[in-house]
Amino acid sequence: MKKRVIQLIYRGDSLENLCEKLNVYFDNEQTNISTILERLFMVGEKAKRFCTDDENFEIDDADNYVFEKIMKYFKTSLKNRNRNIITFFDRNPTLKSFFSNKQNKKIFLDILNHASTRERLAIRNYYLTLLHQLAAINYKNKSHFVSTSSEYKIAEKFSKSKGNKNRIILHCWQPLKMARNIAKKYNLPTYILGPYHYQKEFSILGGILPHYIAGIEFTHLKEFYPNPNIFKQNISDETFFYGLDIDQSNFEETFLLTNYKRSLTTDGFDIWENTFSR
């Protein structure tokens, strides 16, 4: 049986950026907090993939062309002269060697042909997580992941980036599956420590569902608003593993008020995308 643990995570961001996603008018002096809360605690916080019209591959797609894209993303990242990224690849020479050789594309795809669909997705996510953290040029603006940190202070630092005066921090948790690294099973290159491991990042696939958001902190106002769904149920161990119960009977109506282009659904094992007509 796979072990599961609960990880507290935090996401720091500017209030303006959150307002853009939720389609709430941003004002430096007074922004409609009640509308932010209503939409956030219904639809959650989603990855850039869900904010763009760019037809990147879907969240449950693991066809060969996806892995061909991954090869291209790594090739671009290997040219990055950022000191942390150079150090990362020097620390992981097998990974660097494999993805720098274009002849390995056929080997890569041949190996993956022996993997099941779930295994292909696990391998895909393993490499995409790294590419997300590398901020790969061709991937970062349509990434399938949301960055969070296990350290509050780090999230707070990110919320202050670019001199933002109005800042927020999402207080969340995430159940983690202690699963086997499938890349090792197929003798594919693995890596140790991310390029910015000191940031203690947890990259969340798809986004942070509202069921796992404990609350939002408006740091510039020194105000914290808990998820109201917490007070509508009895909290048990199951709540932390499976999330809060939320009445989402008006989900589509609320979703269509935001600037998200697509939503996501999960049954706890698989995850897939949904679109709604505007």
N, C-alpha and C positions, 0 to 999 in steps of 0.2 A: 504493500500500500504506500502511495506517495504521501510524504509528510506535508502538512500545510501549516504555515505560520502567518501571523498578521503583522504587517509592517505599517507603522505610522509614516505618512508622507506629507510633504508640504509643497505647494506650488506658488511661487511669487511671480507677480505680473503687474503691469500697470492697469489702473482702472480703465483707462482709455481703450486699451487692447481688449479687455473683457467686454466693454460696452460695444465695441465694434462687432464682436462675435454674436452678442446677444441682441444687437440692433436696438440699443438703448442710447438715447441722445446723451452725449458726454458734455458736461459743463464743468470747468475747473472749480467753480464755486459751489454748484449745487447740481448733483445728478440724482435721478429718480432711483433711490435705493430699493424701494419696494418692488419696482419692475424688475430690477436685476435679480432680486431674491426669488421672485416668482418664476422667472425663466431658468435661472441657474439650477434651482432645486427640482426642476422638472426635466431639463434636457442635459444638464451636466456641462462639462468642459471637454471639447473635442479637439483632435489633432488637426494640423493644417490641411491634411488630405480632405477633411470634411468642410473646409472653408473655401476651397478653390474649385473652379470649373475645369481645371486641368485634368484630363482623363488619364490619371495615373491608374495603375492596376488596383483592383478592389482588395479589400482587407482579407478575403478568403481565397484569393487567387494564388496558386502555386504552380502555374504552368511554366514550361521551359523559358518562355520569353521573359518572365520575371527574374529568373536567375541570370539570364543574359544581361538584363539591366543592372543587376547587382555587380556583375563583373565590371561593367562600365563605370558604375559609381565608385568602386574601389580604385579603378585606374585613375580617375580624376582625383580622388583623395590622396593617392600616393604622390601627387604633384604638389600638394599643399605644403608650404614652407613654414607653417605655424610650428613653433618650437615643441609644443606638447604633442602634436601629431607626428612630427619627425621622431621624437623620443618613443612614442607608442609603437610605431612600425619597427624601429630598431630593437625594441624590447620583444617584438613578435616577428622574428625573421621568417619563420615558416609561412605565416599568413602573408607577409609582404612578398615573398618569393612566389607564392601560388597565384596571387591575384595580379601580379605585375607581368606574368607570362600569358599572353593571349592564346597560346597553344593549349592552355589548361581549360579553356572553355568547354571543349569536347569532353575532356576527362570529367569535369564538373557535372555536366549534363548526363553523362553515361552513369556516373555514380548515383545521381538522383533518380534515375529511371528504376533503380532497385528499391527505392524508398516508398513507403505508403503515403497517402495524401496527408495524413496527420504528421508524419515524419517530415515530409517536404515543407509543410507549414512551419514546423518547429525549427528546421534548419534555416528557412527563409527569415523567420523572426529573429533568430540568433544573429544573423549577419546584418539585418536591417536595424536592429537595436544599436549595433556598433556604428553603422553609417549615420544613423540619427545623431549619435553622440559626437561623431566626427564632423557633423554639419556639412555632409557631402553636398557640394554645390548643386548638383543636378537632382538632389533628393530633399534637401532641407525645407524647401518651401512647399512641398507636397507630402511631407512625412506622415506615416501612419501612427506616429507615437507622440505622446505628451511628456515633457520632461518634468520630473518632480525630484525632490531630495528628501532623504531621511533626516536631514538636519534643518531645523527651523531657521537658524542664522544664515544658512546658505540661500534658502528661499527668500529670506528678507533681503539679502544682498542683490539677488536677481530682480526683485521688485523695484530696486532703486536704480537699475541700469538706465542709461540714457537720461539721467537727471529727472526722472518722473517724480512729480510732487504728489500726485494722487495714486496710491498704491494699494494692492490687495494681496492677501495670502490665503489660499485655500487650505483648510485643515482636513485631511482625508486619511483613509487607511486603505490597504490593499492586501487581500489574501494572496499569499505566494505559494506556488506549487514547487516543491523541491524535486524537480524532474531530472532525469538523466540527460546529459548533453548528447543529443542525437548526432551532432557533427562528429563526435569522437567515434561513435559506432561505425560510421562510414569512412573513417580515417580522413576526414576533411580537416583543414587547418582550424585551430582554435586560438584563442587569445587569452592573455592574463592581464587583468586590470584595464579599465577603459582609459581613453586618452586624457580624461579629466577626472580621474578616480577620486581625487580629493573633494570633488563636489558631491560625492555619495549619491549619485543619480540613480533613480528608478525610472526607466522609460516605460510608460504605460501604453500598451497597444490600444489604438482606437481613441482612447480618451478616458476621462474620469467620470464614471457613471454617477448620477446624483445619489444613487443608493449607497455610495461609499464616501460621500462628502459630509463631514461632521459639521462644518460651518465655514463661514467666510469672514475674514478679518479685514477691515478697512483701516490700515495702519495709520494713514494720515489723519483719520478721525478718532483713532484709538477706540474703535467700536468693533464688537464681534457679534455676528448674527448666527445662531445655531440653525441647523437644518430642522425645520418645524416638524418634519416627519418623525423625528426622534421621540416626540412627545405624544405620538398617536399610537404607540405600540409598546409591548413589553420587550425589553432588550435582553437577549440571551446570547449564548456562544454562537448559535446559528446565525444571528444577525451579523456578526463580524465576518463570518465566512460567506454568507449569501447576500448580504446587504440589507438595507432598510426596505420595508414594504412601503411602496409609494403608489398612490392611486394615480395612474397615468391614463385615465379614460379620456382626458382632453390633451393628451400628448401632442397629437398632430396639430391641433389648433395652436398650441403654444409654440411648437417647433417652427411653424410657418411664420411666426412673428420674428424669428431670429434670422441671422444672415448665414446660418449653416446651409450647405448645399445638399447634405445627406446625413442620415442618422445611422446608428448602429444598434444591433440587437445581439444578445448572447443568451445561451441557455446554460452557461456555466462551463461549457466545454468548447463549443464552436461559437464563432462570431461572424456576423454578416452585416451587409449594408442595406439600408432602405432609402428610397426617395419618395418625396411627396410632391404632387403637382401644385404649383403656385398659380 
